[in-house]
């Protein structure tokens, strides 16, 4: 792998030319900024930018005006290689609040597909309907301590409107959902995004995370997606490195609330 080359492909395919991630959202390029605008329930924010010291402050002000006029909270998804080097400082000065940084990591899907399945007594259930979404969201709430209402709404809509772009799986033990994850697919690209891998307390450290990566990797490889991509939290980063994922940089969400 050439990390610089893969990162350039990721920027081009998944940021600069990104399609909307929901039926009600739209992606548009405004000079040197690519943004997605949707309803209050959609993700709203800046996907990509290519700015200079002399143009960055104006571009930031334009995005604040655009989303504020709609009453939308929005995110500027800043990557460590984005220009200019002062962009993070300019976002903070404009009223954005940074969230925790995550590592942008990739691995070849075919290389991750050959791994052991889940431990004895656990089976992986593909999510194909609202009942499966509820199981996944229940795991999300138990694993991360977050409200899963928005996740339920978004995944139900995606299954109804574009099921070919979503692969989700729940690990069941004795009939109870103990781990879950999903993969989001963007047709026409080389990247499959892995999201939401979480396991409830008491079931961690038993190989469920690894088994679900392999489950999704096999599907991604079969559908022609060469790379798996993860925005990895600090807890996941060393695990993914041991599995062969390569870090391409970091990404930080900068959030603006009008």
GITA-V491298 format. One record per backbone hydrogen bond with DSSP energy under -0.5 kcal/mol. NH is the residue of the N-H (numbers start at 1). CO is the residue of the C=O. E is the energy in kcal/mol with one decimal. If there is no record, write none. Layout:
# GITA-V491298
nh:NH co:CO e:E
nh:NH co:CO e:E
This chain:
# GITA-V491298
nh:3 co:1 e:-0.7
nh:6 co:2 e:-2.5
nh:7 co:3 e:-2.6
nh:8 co:4 e:-1.9
nh:9 co:5 e:-1.9
nh:10 co:6 e:-2.4
nh:11 co:7 e:-2.6
nh:12 co:8 e:-2.2
nh:13 co:9 e:-2.9
nh:14 co:10 e:-2.4
nh:15 co:10 e:-0.6
nh:15 co:11 e:-0.9
nh:16 co:11 e:-3.4
nh:17 co:12 e:-1.2
nh:18 co:15 e:-1.1
nh:25 co:22 e:-1.3
nh:26 co:37 e:-2.4
nh:28 co:35 e:-2.3
nh:30 co:28 e:-0.6
nh:30 co:33 e:-3.0
nh:31 co:29 e:-0.6
nh:33 co:30 e:-1.3
nh:34 co:48 e:-2.9
nh:35 co:28 e:-2.4
nh:36 co:45 e:-3.1
nh:37 co:26 e:-2.7
nh:42 co:39 e:-1.2
nh:44 co:42 e:-0.5
nh:45 co:36 e:-2.1
nh:46 co:75 e:-2.5
nh:47 co:34 e:-2.4
nh:47 co:45 e:-0.5
nh:48 co:34 e:-1.5
nh:50 co:32 e:-2.0
nh:51 co:83 e:-1.0
nh:55 co:52 e:-1.2
nh:56 co:52 e:-2.1
nh:59 co:55 e:-2.1
nh:60 co:56 e:-2.6
nh:61 co:57 e:-2.1
nh:62 co:58 e:-2.2
nh:63 co:59 e:-1.8
nh:64 co:60 e:-2.3
nh:65 co:61 e:-2.3
nh:66 co:62 e:-2.3
nh:67 co:63 e:-2.4
nh:68 co:64 e:-2.2
nh:69 co:65 e:-1.9
nh:70 co:66 e:-0.6
nh:70 co:67 e:-0.7
nh:71 co:68 e:-1.1
nh:72 co:67 e:-2.7
nh:74 co:256 e:-2.0
nh:75 co:44 e:-2.2
nh:76 co:254 e:-3.4
nh:77 co:46 e:-2.1
nh:77 co:75 e:-0.7
nh:78 co:76 e:-1.2
nh:78 co:252 e:-2.2
nh:80 co:250 e:-2.5
nh:82 co:79 e:-1.9
nh:87 co:84 e:-1.9
nh:90 co:86 e:-2.3
nh:91 co:87 e:-2.3
nh:92 co:88 e:-2.2
nh:93 co:89 e:-2.3
nh:94 co:90 e:-1.3
nh:95 co:92 e:-1.5
nh:96 co:91 e:-2.4
nh:97 co:255 e:-2.6
nh:99 co:253 e:-2.6
nh:102 co:251 e:-2.7
nh:103 co:232 e:-2.7
nh:104 co:249 e:-2.4
nh:105 co:103 e:-0.8
nh:105 co:230 e:-2.7
nh:106 co:246 e:-2.2
nh:107 co:228 e:-1.6
nh:109 co:226 e:-3.0
nh:112 co:108 e:-1.0
nh:112 co:109 e:-0.7
nh:113 co:109 e:-0.8
nh:113 co:110 e:-0.5
nh:115 co:113 e:-1.2
nh:122 co:119 e:-1.8
nh:123 co:172 e:-2.0
nh:125 co:123 e:-0.5
nh:125 co:170 e:-3.5
nh:126 co:124 e:-0.6
nh:127 co:168 e:-2.9
nh:128 co:126 e:-0.6
nh:133 co:129 e:-2.0
nh:134 co:130 e:-2.2
nh:135 co:131 e:-1.7
nh:136 co:132 e:-2.4
nh:137 co:133 e:-2.8
nh:138 co:134 e:-2.3
nh:139 co:135 e:-2.0
nh:140 co:136 e:-2.3
nh:141 co:137 e:-2.4
nh:142 co:138 e:-2.1
nh:143 co:139 e:-3.1
nh:144 co:140 e:-2.5
nh:145 co:141 e:-1.5
nh:146 co:140 e:-0.6
nh:152 co:148 e:-2.6
nh:153 co:149 e:-2.1
nh:154 co:150 e:-2.5
nh:155 co:151 e:-2.6
nh:156 co:152 e:-2.3
nh:157 co:153 e:-2.0
nh:158 co:154 e:-2.0
nh:159 co:155 e:-2.4
nh:160 co:156 e:-1.8
nh:161 co:157 e:-2.5
nh:162 co:158 e:-2.7
nh:163 co:159 e:-0.5
nh:165 co:162 e:-2.1
nh:166 co:163 e:-1.4
nh:167 co:183 e:-2.6
nh:169 co:181 e:-2.6
nh:170 co:125 e:-2.3
nh:171 co:179 e:-3.3
nh:172 co:123 e:-2.9
nh:172 co:170 e:-0.5
nh:173 co:176 e:-2.8
nh:174 co:121 e:-0.7
nh:176 co:173 e:-2.0
nh:178 co:171 e:-2.8
nh:178 co:176 e:-0.5
nh:179 co:171 e:-1.1
nh:180 co:198 e:-2.2
nh:181 co:169 e:-2.1
nh:182 co:195 e:-2.4
nh:183 co:167 e:-3.1
nh:184 co:193 e:-2.5
nh:185 co:165 e:-2.6
nh:186 co:191 e:-0.8
nh:187 co:185 e:-0.6
nh:189 co:186 e:-1.4
nh:192 co:227 e:-2.6
nh:193 co:184 e:-2.5
nh:194 co:229 e:-3.0
nh:195 co:182 e:-2.6
nh:198 co:180 e:-2.4
nh:198 co:196 e:-0.6
nh:200 co:178 e:-2.6
nh:203 co:200 e:-1.9
nh:206 co:203 e:-0.7
nh:211 co:207 e:-2.2
nh:212 co:208 e:-2.0
nh:213 co:209 e:-1.7
nh:214 co:210 e:-2.1
nh:215 co:211 e:-2.1
nh:216 co:212 e:-2.2
nh:217 co:213 e:-2.6
nh:218 co:214 e:-2.3
nh:219 co:215 e:-1.2
nh:220 co:216 e:-2.7
nh:221 co:217 e:-2.8
nh:222 co:218 e:-2.0
nh:223 co:219 e:-1.6
nh:224 co:221 e:-1.2
nh:225 co:220 e:-2.8
nh:226 co:224 e:-0.7
nh:227 co:190 e:-3.2
nh:228 co:107 e:-3.2
nh:229 co:192 e:-2.7
nh:230 co:105 e:-2.6
nh:231 co:194 e:-0.5
nh:232 co:103 e:-3.2
nh:232 co:230 e:-0.9
nh:236 co:233 e:-0.9
nh:237 co:233 e:-2.0
nh:238 co:234 e:-0.7
nh:240 co:236 e:-2.6
nh:241 co:237 e:-2.3
nh:242 co:238 e:-1.9
nh:243 co:239 e:-1.2
nh:244 co:240 e:-0.5
nh:244 co:241 e:-1.2
nh:245 co:240 e:-2.7
nh:246 co:106 e:-3.1
nh:248 co:104 e:-3.5
nh:249 co:104 e:-0.8
nh:251 co:102 e:-2.9
nh:252 co:78 e:-3.2
nh:253 co:100 e:-0.5
nh:254 co:76 e:-2.0
nh:254 co:252 e:-0.6
nh:255 co:97 e:-2.7
nh:255 co:253 e:-0.6
nh:256 co:74 e:-2.9
nh:258 co:256 e:-0.6
